[in-house]
Amino acid sequence: MRIRWNTLSWSILGIVFSGMALYLLLNPTRTGVVPNYRFASTHWWISESMYPGGTHGFLYLPQFAVLFTPFNLIQPPVIGEILWRAMGFGLFAFALLHLAQIVTLKTSDSQSPSSQRALPFFVLVLLAVPASLASINNGQTNLPLSACLVLAFLAIRDQKWGAASVLLTLCLVLKPLALAPWLLAFAVFPFMRIPLLCGVPALLVIGMLHPNPSYAWSQWVEFGTKLFHAYTPENLRVSDIFGMLEKAGVPNHLSVNSFSRASASLASLAFVWLRFRQKGLAAGSWALAVVSVLVLTIFNPRAETNSYVLISPLLAYVAVSYFLRPSGTKLPGWILSVVCLGLMCDGMGKTIYLATDVWLKPLLVILSIPMLLPTPNSWREARHV
């Protein structure tokens, strides 16, 4: 059965990526958000502003423009588009494979480790990939960010402090809002503080990697200004808890909005700290994983429907954990499976997209929270095989 499940898993991944690549080759001007990345990378090296006015456009650290340069230089541009998505989708598959490694499926003592993870990997692919389709289509950083977050949480769980700090620092480059899990890890886990601080100088060096240091510094200043104004975006359908409520006709006051987000951040810190102090590193790292993806989705002031690829790997992992445990009800696993498939709503045709836009994804995640908060047994007990 190992060959069968692995073949199905990689076939699904291959079909999804091949379909995306073919679509881009046939529609080379349909590039999603990648033109923003190209704009920034090009303007960085010619010493022009990467941060034009308004609350949209390039909203990343200057380091991202530097690291995106190889993809920007590839010609024709559509090949760079495909390779950029290949990198993100490949990382996503790699993260799912690592999650499958800790869901132990022992049907025979003679089974190899790859046999034991074949079925869990297939189910993870089946449940987590649907939420990634919109992100891979647009070429957003959410896809590699989702993968790096999963790998960082696993590294903390396995006491790989250096790897975890590198991954969390890379998350900052992929999206500044990843400062939330970075700060949570720094605040709660004492052994993460020095590795995280050691990554800051390297991050700063990359952000000043330019022939003209004064220009590089000016871009840091512009980035700060841009990020401050981007907190209240113009003409953006925010798909968070407040966007959901606003869709239902509930007034969305900025003061209540800001207070709620700040309260959620403090509650997240308290939750992770208590889990770590009371139940140990495994429970603490899982708590960090859950609250991080919740903050980056339902409490994210710029959450879009594409953002929910950040939470789909954890939803799929918990579903698999329920399916494969030897006893107890499988009902939560089926519920989470429906949630995972529901996160594909913006890719199910225009009618479903318009009917579910903004409100459905945050609602599904909110309903899933009670099943996400408890630490899965496999996360608490298993080790990488």
Secondary structure, DSSP 8 states (H G I E B T S, - for coil): -HHHHHHHHHHHHHHHHHHHHHHHHH-TT--TTHHHHHHHHHHHHTT--S--SSS-S--S-HHHHHHTHHHHH-SSHHHHHHHHHHHHHHHHHHHHHHHHHTS---S-TT--HHHHHHHHHHHHHHHHGGGGHHHHHHT-THHHHHHHHHHHHHHHHTT-HHHHHHHHHHHHHH-GGGHHHHHHHHHH-HHHHHHHHHHHHHHHHHHT-SS-HHHHHHHHHHHHHHHHHHTS-SS----SHHHHHHHTT----HHHHHHHHHHHHHHHHHHHHHHHHHH-HHHHHHHHHHHHHHHTTTT-TT--GGGGGGTHHHHHHHHHHHHHSSSS--HHHHHHHHHHHHTTGGGS-HHHHHHHTTTHHHHHHHHHHHHHSS--HHHHH----
